[in-house]
Amino acid sequence: MANNEKYTILYGRLSQEDDREGESNSIQNQRLILTKYAEEKGFGNIRFLFDDGFSGTNFNRPSWNEIMELIESGQVETLIVKDMSRLGRDYLQTGFLMEHTFPNNNVRFIAINDAVDTLYGDNDFAPFRNLFNDFYAKDCSKKIRSVKKAQAERGERVGTRPPYGYKKDESNPKQIVPDPEAAEVVKHIFKLCAEGRGPKQIARQLTGEQVVNPSNYYFNQTGVALTNLDTTRPYRWRDNSIVNILDDETYLGHTVSMKHTTASYKNKKQIIRPKSEWLRFENTHEGIIDQEIWDIAHAVREHKKRPRKNMENPNPYSGLVFCADCGKPLVLHRAHTMDESKNNFACSTYKQYGKETCSAHYIRESQLAAVILDDLKRVTHFARQDEVLFAECINRKNTADTRKEITALQKELEGMRKRDLELTALFKRLYEDNVLGRIPDEHYRTLSDEYTVEQKALRERMPKTEVRMDKLKNSLTNVDRFIEKAKKYTDLTELTPELLRMFIAKVVVGEKAEKYSRTAPQDIWIHYRDIGMLNDVKEEFDIPSMEEFYRMDDEMIFDDELPAAI
């Protein structure tokens, strides 16, 4: 301040709603009006501050915060605005400023168009103007919500900013198209997740690879600063950013709207709506990833467990390997010496409860990998060698399997529904007996609690069973997709995490025929994505076994060199 002279602050504010009214409320127009008024009235030491694009219901604005710091430090003598609505549209906060903050700090407040000047005492109409300004903000909010809802119901995007990986279509700004550079990063993220890496590991890897994070990338492309922008660390990725990307169906080409709302037009804190209220429209724009990699990534996340601190590489078999007897997952035990050849699987039930509940089902990781890779070579070779026979084989097998499972689920569902009706009748009879004094209150409470627990469990299981049954009824094995993958991956020399997740749905491991024997046979059932299990159809369709696959020539031969197995 020159010679310790206090400031005369000229303040302008413009929100998106005000901007729609035209030039009269523009920042430039406000500046001209305020400057002219200050010069005509002889105010000195003028400083103009403004907030562009901020709602009047929100007082957390950059320039307004600066003004409040100046006021509280005693550096402001006069505050001038074009009208009361430029100060704010929340009548409670605006009233508090005028009644308490400004008088307590000896600040003269002037609203030119509303004829408000606190130097000449209170303006009786000022509270009413504040209230009307608040009503205006509420009415605008209601209209905007209505418009946004109508847009969402038509399947249009309601967000103003395209998600990371996309940009606005130059020919149609309402549409989004993949941003080539960022889209590759999105694909990289899903690929890493499909390989078994968690959000923290992915974020750490992207940071190490010096990939610009979403907020800095958007700032570099548009010049617009997001609220979480930190230009000092442009390569730092956070795990919640990875989670948001992995959960966003936009990358499949779908539009999902109405996922969030706010408490009110004043409180902008986001509230997540129930999924039943979301609006979902498929294939509204070009996707970045396909459904298969999405399913694999989410299957990995569902079964993902945090690795030990000294284990950077995740368990590639997480959620894939199960015990044939108890159905629980097999746990991968890694050698303390970091020698991968000594890693082994064991039943989690056995490890937790001992041999009284289940057996070890022990198998080396290297042995299991060799079995899976060999069978994968056999099956993919057959898929490439004779597509017609392969498709016939899979469709016939899965049709029978699906019908069998649907029948079993239907029987189970009917049993649960019958028991649910029985429990309802038992409740009624139990209540009547208690009222009539046939059973004491203590017995009534005990039996009632037991029936309540049982009925609750039934009603939780029934919808899940119905969903599974509907899925089976509507599902058709995608043999063509499996064949396309088999054609793509012809050089199978190593069981990578990508191959494992791309082809394998689950692996079931049986116990050895003779415990502790290194030579005893051990059953392994491999379930493939899209086609199921092929172990039980070898004889009917003359698919070669593993032994036959390797005996077809004196030397080991694969793929196109191998003669047709029909």
C-alpha positions in Angstrom: 0.0 0.0 0.0 1.2 3.4 -0.9 1.9 5.5 2.3 -0.1 2.9 4.3 -3.3 4.0 2.5 -6.0 1.3 2.6 -7.4 -0.3 -0.6 -10.6 0.4 -2.4 -11.5 -3.0 -3.7 -13.5 -3.3 -6.9 -14.9 -6.8 -7.0 -16.4 -8.7 -10.0 -17.8 -12.2 -10.2 -19.3 -14.2 -13.1 -20.7 -17.7 -13.0 -21.8 -19.9 -15.9 -25.4 -19.1 -15.2 -24.7 -15.3 -15.2 -22.7 -15.7 -18.5 -25.8 -17.0 -20.2 -27.5 -13.6 -19.6 -25.2 -11.9 -22.1 -22.6 -9.1 -22.1 -24.2 -7.1 -19.3 -22.7 -9.3 -16.6 -19.4 -9.9 -18.2 -16.2 -9.3 -16.1 -15.1 -6.6 -18.6 -18.5 -4.8 -18.3 -18.4 -5.0 -14.5 -14.8 -3.6 -14.5 -15.9 -0.6 -16.6 -18.9 0.2 -14.4 -16.9 -0.2 -11.1 -13.9 1.8 -12.4 -16.1 4.7 -13.7 -18.0 4.8 -10.4 -14.8 4.9 -8.3 -13.2 7.6 -10.4 -16.4 9.8 -10.3 -16.7 9.4 -6.5 -13.0 10.1 -5.9 -11.9 6.8 -4.5 -8.2 6.2 -4.5 -5.7 3.3 -4.2 -8.1 1.2 -6.4 -7.5 -2.6 -6.8 -9.7 -4.7 -9.1 -10.2 -8.4 -8.3 -12.5 -10.9 -9.9 -13.7 -14.5 -9.9 -14.7 -15.9 -13.3 -16.7 -19.1 -13.4 -17.7 -19.3 -9.7 -21.2 -19.8 -8.4 -22.6 -17.1 -6.1 -23.6 -19.9 -3.6 -19.9 -20.8 -3.1 -17.7 -18.3 -1.2 -14.6 -20.5 -1.6 -13.3 -18.4 -4.6 -9.7 -17.5 -5.1 -10.0 -13.7 -5.4 -12.7 -13.6 -2.7 -10.4 -15.5 -0.3 -7.7 -12.9 -1.1 -10.1 -10.1 -0.3 -11.0 -11.7 3.0 -7.4 -11.9 4.0 -6.9 -8.2 3.2 -10.1 -7.3 5.2 -9.0 -9.3 8.2 -5.5 -7.7 8.1 -7.1 -4.3 8.1 -6.0 -3.3 4.6 -9.4 -2.6 3.0 -11.4 0.6 3.5 -14.1 0.2 0.8 -15.5 -2.8 -1.1 -17.6 -1.9 -4.2 -19.6 -4.4 -6.4 -21.9 -3.9 -9.3 -24.9 -5.3 -7.4 -25.6 -7.5 -4.3 -25.6 -10.7 -6.4 -22.0 -10.2 -7.4 -21.1 -10.5 -3.7 -23.0 -13.8 -3.4 -26.3 -15.5 -3.7 -26.4 -17.3 -0.3 -28.6 -14.9 1.7 -27.3 -16.2 5.1 -23.6 -15.8 4.3 -24.1 -12.5 2.4 -26.2 -11.2 5.4 -23.5 -12.2 7.8 -20.9 -10.4 5.8 -22.9 -7.2 5.7 -24.1 -7.3 9.3 -21.0 -8.6 11.1 -17.8 -9.0 9.0 -17.8 -5.6 7.2 -18.8 -3.5 10.3 -16.4 -5.3 12.6 -13.5 -4.6 10.2 -14.6 -1.0 9.4 -15.2 -1.8 5.7 -17.6 0.4 3.8 -19.7 -1.7 1.4 -21.3 -0.3 -1.8 -23.6 -2.2 -4.3 -24.0 0.4 -7.1 -27.1 -0.8 -8.9 -29.0 -1.7 -5.6 -28.3 1.7 -4.0 -26.6 0.1 -1.0 -23.9 2.1 0.9 -23.2 1.2 4.5 -21.7 4.6 5.1 -25.3 6.0 5.2 -26.7 3.3 7.5 -28.6 0.1 6.9 -30.6 -0.4 3.8 -34.0 -1.9 4.7 -34.4 -3.6 1.4 -30.9 -5.3 1.4 -32.0 -8.4 3.2 -34.9 -8.9 0.8 -32.5 -8.5 -2.2 -30.2 -11.1 -0.7 -33.2 -13.5 -0.3 -34.3 -12.9 -3.9 -30.8 -13.5 -5.1 -30.8 -16.8 -3.2 -34.1 -17.7 -4.7 -32.7 -17.0 -8.2 -29.7 -19.4 -7.5 -32.1 -22.1 -6.3 -34.3 -21.7 -9.3 -31.3 -21.8 -11.7 -30.1 -24.9 -9.9 -33.5 -26.6 -10.3 -33.7 -25.8 -14.0 -30.1 -27.0 -14.7 -30.8 -30.3 -12.8 -33.9 -30.8 -14.9 -32.0 -30.1 -18.2 -29.1 -32.4 -17.1 -31.5 -35.2 -16.2 -33.3 -34.9 -19.5 -29.9 -35.1 -21.3 -28.9 -38.1 -19.3 -32.2 -39.9 -20.1 -31.5 -39.4 -23.8 -28.1 -41.1 -23.4 -26.1 -37.9 -23.8 -23.0 -37.1 -21.8 -23.7 -34.6 -19.0 -20.1 -34.0 -17.9 -18.4 -30.9 -19.1 -14.9 -32.5 -19.1 -14.1 -35.7 -21.0 -12.6 -38.5 -18.9 -8.9 -39.2 -19.1 -8.2 -41.0 -22.4 -10.7 -39.1 -24.4 -11.1 -35.6 -25.9 -14.1 -33.7 -27.4 -14.9 -34.4 -31.0 -14.0 -31.3 -33.0 -16.9 -31.8 -35.4 -19.4 -32.4 -32.5 -18.3 -31.2 -29.0 -21.1 -33.2 -27.4 -19.3 -36.4 -28.5 -16.0 -37.8 -27.2 -13.3 -39.6 -29.1 -10.2 -41.4 -27.9 -7.1 -39.2 -27.3 -4.4 -41.3 -29.0 -1.7 -40.5 -26.4 -3.8 -40.9 -23.2 -5.7 -43.8 -24.6 -2.5 -45.8 -24.8 -1.9 -45.1 -21.1 -5.4 -46.4 -20.3 -4.8 -49.6 -22.2 -1.5 -49.9 -20.4 -3.3 -49.6 -17.0 -5.8 -52.3 -17.8 -3.1 -54.6 -19.2 -1.0 -54.2 -15.9 -4.1 -54.9 -13.9 -4.9 -58.0 -16.0 -1.4 -59.3 -15.3 -2.2 -59.2 -11.6 -0.9 -55.8 -10.4 -2.9 -53.7 -7.9 -3.7 -50.0 -8.1 -0.8 -49.0 -5.9 1.7 -51.1 -7.9 0.3 -49.6 -11.2 0.5 -46.1 -9.8 4.1 -46.7 -8.7 5.1 -48.1 -12.1 3.5 -45.2 -14.1 5.3 -42.8 -11.8 8.6 -44.6 -12.4 7.9 -44.5 -16.2 7.4 -40.7 -16.0 3.9 -40.8 -17.4 2.1 -37.5 -17.0 -0.8 -37.9 -14.6 -4.4 -37.0 -15.7 -4.7 -33.5 -14.0 -1.4 -32.3 -15.5 -2.2 -33.9 -18.9 -5.5 -32.0 -19.0 -3.8 -28.8 -18.0 -1.1 -29.2 -20.7 -3.8 -29.9 -23.3 -6.4 -27.2 -22.4 -4.7 -24.8 -20.0 -7.5 -25.4 -17.5 -6.4 -26.1 -13.9 -8.3 -28.8 -12.0 -8.8 -28.6 -8.2 -6.2 -31.3 -7.6 -3.6 -30.0 -10.0 0.0 -30.1 -8.7 2.4 -28.9 -11.4 5.4 -29.5 -9.2 4.9 -33.3 -9.5 3.4 -33.9 -12.9 4.4 -37.6 -13.0 3.0 -38.6 -9.6 0.1 -41.0 -9.9 -2.2 -41.9 -7.1 -3.9 -45.3 -6.6 -7.4 -43.7 -6.4 -6.8 -42.3 -9.9 -6.1 -45.9 -11.1 -9.2 -47.3 -9.3 -11.4 -44.6 -11.0 -10.0 -45.5 -14.4 -10.5 -49.3 -13.8 -14.1 -48.8 -12.7 -15.2 -46.4 -15.4 -17.3 -48.1 -18.1 -16.7 -45.1 -20.4 -13.6 -47.0 -21.6 -15.9 -49.8 -22.9 -17.8 -47.3 -25.0 -20.7 -47.0 -22.7 -22.3 -43.9 -21.0 -23.2 -44.1 -17.4 -24.9 -41.0 -16.0 -26.6 -39.9 -12.7 -24.0 -41.7 -10.6 -23.5 -38.6 -8.4 -25.6 -35.8 -7.0 -25.2 -33.0 -4.5 -26.9 -32.4 -1.2 -28.3 -29.0 -2.4 -27.6 -26.1 -4.7 -25.4 -24.6 -1.8 -23.7 -27.8 -0.7 -21.6 -29.1 -3.6 -20.3 -32.1 -1.9 -20.8 -35.1 -4.2 -23.1 -38.0 -3.0 -23.0 -41.3 -4.8 -26.5 -42.4 -5.9 -27.7 -46.1 -5.6 -26.8 -48.1 -8.7 -30.5 -48.6 -9.3 -30.8 -44.9 -10.1 -27.9 -44.9 -12.6 -28.7 -44.4 -16.3 -26.6 -46.7 -18.5 -26.4 -46.6 -22.3 -24.2 -49.0 -24.2 -22.1 -48.3 -27.3 -22.5 -44.5 -27.3 -19.0 -43.8 -28.4 -15.8 -45.6 -29.4 -14.3 -47.7 -26.7 -10.7 -47.8 -25.7 -10.7 -51.4 -24.2 -12.7 -54.5 -25.1 -15.1 -56.4 -22.8 -12.6 -59.3 -22.4 -9.8 -57.3 -20.9 -12.3 -55.5 -18.7 -13.7 -58.8 -17.4 -10.2 -60.1 -16.8 -9.0 -57.0 -15.0 -12.1 -57.0 -12.7 -11.7 -60.7 -12.0 -8.1 -60.1 -10.9 -9.2 -57.2 -8.7 -11.9 -59.3 -7.1 -9.4 -62.0 -6.0 -6.4 -59.7 -5.6 -4.4 -60.0 -2.4 -1.7 -57.7 -1.2 1.8 -59.2 -1.9 4.5 -59.3 0.7 6.6 -56.1 0.9 9.6 -57.8 -0.6 7.6 -59.3 -3.5 7.1 -56.7 -6.2 5.8 -59.2 -8.7 2.2 -60.1 -8.0 0.8 -63.7 -7.8 -0.3 -64.4 -11.4 -2.5 -67.2 -10.2 -4.5 -65.2 -7.7 -8.2 -66.2 -7.8 -7.5 -68.9 -10.5 -6.4 -72.1 -8.7 -8.8 -74.1 -6.5 -8.9 -77.2 -4.4 -10.9 -80.1 -6.0 -12.2 -81.3 -2.6 -13.2 -78.3 -0.5 -13.4 -75.8 -3.4 -11.3 -73.1 -1.6 -8.4 -71.4 -3.3 -4.9 -72.8 -3.3 -2.4 -70.5 -1.6 0.9 -69.8 -3.4 3.9 -70.1 -1.0 7.0 -68.3 -2.3 10.5 -69.4 -1.2 12.3 -67.1 1.2 15.4 -67.7 -1.0 13.5 -66.0 -3.9 14.1 -69.2 -5.9 10.9 -69.5 -8.0 11.5 -73.1 -8.8 10.7 -73.9 -5.1 7.4 -72.0 -5.0 4.4 -74.3 -4.3 0.7 -74.3 -3.9 -1.3 -75.7 -0.9 -5.0 -75.8 0.0 -5.9 -72.7 2.1 -8.4 -74.8 4.2 -5.6 -77.3 5.0 -3.2 -74.5 5.9 -5.8 -72.9 8.2 -7.5 -75.8 9.8 -5.2 -78.8 9.3 -5.6 -82.3 7.9 -8.9 -82.9 9.7 -10.7 -80.7 7.2 -8.8 -81.1 4.0 -5.5 -82.4 2.6 -2.6 -80.3 1.2 -3.1 -80.8 -2.6 0.5 -79.8 -2.8 1.9 -79.0 -6.3 5.0 -77.0 -7.4 4.3 -73.7 -9.2 6.7 -74.8 -12.0 4.8 -78.1 -12.4 1.4 -76.4 -12.6 2.7 -73.9 -15.1 4.1 -76.6 -17.3 0.8 -78.5 -17.2 -1.2 -75.4 -18.1 1.1 -74.4 -20.9 1.2 -77.9 -22.4 -2.6 -78.1 -22.4 -3.0 -74.6 -23.7 -0.7 -75.6 -26.7 -2.9 -78.6 -27.3 -6.2 -76.8 -27.2 -5.2 -73.8 -29.2 -3.6 -76.0 -31.8 -6.8 -77.9 -32.2 -8.8 -74.6 -32.4 -6.6 -73.4 -35.2 -6.3 -76.7 -37.1 -10.0 -77.5 -37.5 -12.3 -74.6 -36.6 -15.5 -76.4 -37.6 -14.9 -79.5 -35.5 -13.6 -77.5 -32.6 -16.8 -75.3 -32.6 -19.0 -78.4 -32.9 -17.2 -80.0 -30.0 -17.5 -77.0 -27.7 -21.1 -76.2 -28.5 -22.3 -79.7 -27.9 -20.4 -80.1 -24.7 -21.4 -76.7 -23.2 -25.1 -77.1 -24.2 -25.3 -80.3 -22.1 -23.3 -78.8 -19.2 -25.4 -75.6 -19.2 -28.7 -77.5 -19.2 -27.5 -79.7 -16.4 -26.5 -76.7 -14.3 -29.7 -74.8 -15.1 -31.7 -77.9 -13.9 -29.8 -78.1 -10.7 -30.1 -74.3 -10.0 -33.9 -74.5 -10.8 -34.3 -77.3 -8.3 -32.3 -75.5 -5.7 -34.3 -72.3 -6.2 -37.6 -74.1 -5.9 -36.4 -75.6 -2.6 -35.4 -72.2 -1.3 -38.7 -70.7 -2.2 -40.6 -73.5 -0.6 -38.6 -73.2 2.6 -39.2 -69.4 2.6 -42.9 -70.0 2.5 -42.6 -72.6 5.3 -40.7 -70.1 7.5 -43.3 -67.4 6.9 -46.0 -69.9 8.1 -43.9 -70.9 11.0 -43.5 -67.3 12.1 -47.2 -66.8 12.0 -47.9 -70.0 14.0 -45.1 -69.2 16.5 -46.5 -65.8 17.1 -50.0 -67.1 17.6 -48.8 -69.8 20.1 -46.9 -67.2 22.0 -49.9 -64.8 22.2 -52.1 -67.7 23.4 -49.5 -68.7 26.0 -48.7 -72.1 24.5 -45.0 -71.4 24.4 -43.0 -69.1 26.8 -41.5 -65.8 25.7 -37.9 -67.2 26.0 -38.6 -70.1 23.6 -40.4 -67.7 21.3 -37.4 -65.4 21.1 -34.9 -68.2 20.5 -37.0 -69.9 17.8 -37.8 -66.5 16.2 -34.1 -65.5 16.0 -33.2 -68.8 14.4 -36.0 -68.6 11.8 -35.0 -64.9 11.1 -31.4 -65.8 10.4 -32.4 -68.7 8.2 -34.9 -66.7 6.2 -32.5 -63.8 5.8 -29.8 -66.1 4.4 -32.3 -67.6 2.0 -33.5 -64.3 0.7 -29.9 -63.2 0.1 -29.1 -66.4 -1.8 -32.3 -66.5 -4.0 -31.5 -63.4 -6.1 -28.0 -64.5 -6.7 -29.2 -67.9 -7.8 -31.8 -66.3 -10.1 -29.1 -64.1 -11.6 -26.8 -67.0 -12.2 -29.6 -69.0 -13.8 -30.6 -66.2 -16.1 -27.0 -65.7 -17.1 -26.8 -69.4 -18.1 -30.0 -69.2 -20.0 -28.8 -66.2 -22.0 -25.2 -67.3 -22.4 -23.8 -68.8 -25.5 -20.1 -70.0 -25.6 -18.1 -67.6 -27.6 -16.1 -70.2 -29.6 -15.3 -67.7 -32.3 -13.6 -65.4 -29.8 -11.5 -68.3 -28.4 -10.5 -69.3 -32.0 -9.4 -65.7 -32.8 -7.3 -65.6 -29.6 -5.8 -69.0 -30.6 -4.8 -67.6 -34.0 -3.3 -64.5 -32.4 -1.1 -66.4 -29.9 0.7 -69.0 -31.9 4.1 -68.9 -30.3 3.4 -70.3 -26.8 6.8 -70.7 -25.3 6.2 -69.3 -21.8 3.1 -69.0 -19.5 3.0 -65.3 -19.0 0.4 -63.5 -16.8 -1.2 -62.1 -20.0 -1.7 -65.6 -21.4 -2.9 -67.0 -18.1 -5.6 -64.4 -17.7 -6.5 -64.3 -21.4 -7.2 -68.0 -21.7 -7.8 -69.5 -18.3 -10.9 -69.1 -16.2 -9.9 -71.4 -13.3 -7.7 -74.5 -12.5 -8.9 -77.2 -10.1 -6.2 -79.3 -8.5 -6.9 -82.8 -7.1 -4.9 -84.6 -4.4 -2.2 -87.1 -5.5 -3.2 -90.7 -5.7 -0.5 -91.5 -3.2 0.6 -88.8 -0.7 4.2 -87.7 -0.6 5.0 -89.6 -3.8 6.8 -87.7 -6.5 5.6 -90.1 -9.2 2.0 -90.6 -8.2 -0.6 -89.1 -10.7 -2.5 -86.0 -9.7 -5.7 -84.8 -11.5 -5.8 -81.2 -12.8 -8.9 -79.8 -14.4 -8.4 -76.7 -16.6 -11.4 -74.4 -17.3 -10.9 -72.1 -20.3 -12.5 -68.8 -20.9 -15.3 -68.8 -23.4 -15.3 -72.6 -23.9 -15.1 -74.3 -20.5 -13.3 -77.5 -19.9 -12.1 -79.9 -22.6 -10.9 -82.8 -20.5 -14.1 -84.7 -20.8 -14.5 -84.6 -24.6 -11.2 -86.0 -25.8 -12.5 -89.5 -26.6 -15.7 -88.4 -28.3 -14.0 -86.0 -30.7 -10.6 -87.7 -30.8 -8.8 -84.7 -29.4 -5.1 -85.7 -28.7 -4.1 -86.1 -25.1 -0.9 -84.4 -24.0 1.1 -87.6 -24.4 -0.2 -88.1 -27.9 0.4 -84.4 -28.7 4.1 -84.9 -28.0 4.4 -88.4 -29.7 3.1 -87.3 -33.1 6.7 -87.1 -34.3 10.1 -88.2 -33.1 10.8 -84.5 -32.3 8.5 -82.1 -30.5 6.5 -80.1 -33.0 3.9 -77.4 -32.6 1.3 -75.3 -34.3 1.1 -75.4 -38.1 3.8 -78.2 -38.3 1.5 -80.5 -36.3 -0.8 -82.7 -38.4 -4.5 -82.4 -37.9 -5.8 -84.2 -34.7 -8.9 -85.6 -36.3 
